[in-house]
Amino acid sequence: MLILLPPSEGKAARGNGSPLDLGTLSFPELTSAREKVIDALGALAAGPEEEAMAVLGLSAGQAGELDRDRKLRTARTLPAGRLYTGVLYDNLGLASLDAAARRRARSRLVVFSGLWGALRITDRVPPYRLSMGVRLPPVGGLAAYWRPHLREVLDGGRGLVVDLRSSTYVQAWQPGPRAVTVRVLRESAGRRTVVSHMAKATRGAVARSLLVSGADPRTPHDLAELLTGLGHVAELGAAPAGSGPWTLDIVIRS
């Protein structure tokens, strides 16, 4: 089983390890593609500040983020599992997992990134600012840029794929019918609505449940049954008509 995660805008302020060594990262087939994005981002951050902030979608109060992107080659690094600090990662709680669940996290979690393509949680990278939704000159739209590279390294895998990514990151790689896309719905007074902020917390909790359980569901039906047994309200949709993923709804009742 693979569990796909988005990154988070919230990140640790600094690392404490050696500077970036691309040769040590997971998915080494992505090295040359990573080099191109790093060079383009560094050049953008070193140029006119106003232009860089517009491309990266930064507000006036976020100008300091550019300094991270200027120092990608020299800044201290930390594991991706400690770099990301947003709501999803708070609820995933990697630091509080027991040893067996941490081992499963190292092999099963894949974090998608506009800068790195895909990472394992043990990969050491520096803090940065770059969303998958950015059009980075001269690379272009990052989801489209990464798509063929990620297809090359991730297609052909076996086992169930549990997709907890946001829509921007789904565009970079779509695993097809072996995947289950997890949606989060709130149910109140018999009416269901899609939620956003709470969805991040719930996806983090779902990922943690899967890691702690130690189970390795083989089919979408196995996954729905497992999550139900772990206390989630999980409802599997109908089988996809084409080559797309299944949909599994996690329902929060209030």
Secondary structure, DSSP 4 states (H G I P E B T S, - for coil): -EEEE---S-B-S---EEEP-GGGSS-GGGHHHHHHHHHHHHHHHHS-HHHHHHHHT--GGGTTHHHHHHTTTTSEEEEHHHHB-SHHHHHH-GGGS-HHHHHHHHHHEEEEETTTEEE-TT-EE------TT-EETTTEEHHHHHHHHHHHHHTT--S-EEE---HHHHTT---GGGEEEEEEEEEETTEEEE-SHHHHHHHHHHHHHHHHH-----SHHHHHHHHHHTT--EEE-PPPSSSS-EEEEEEEE-
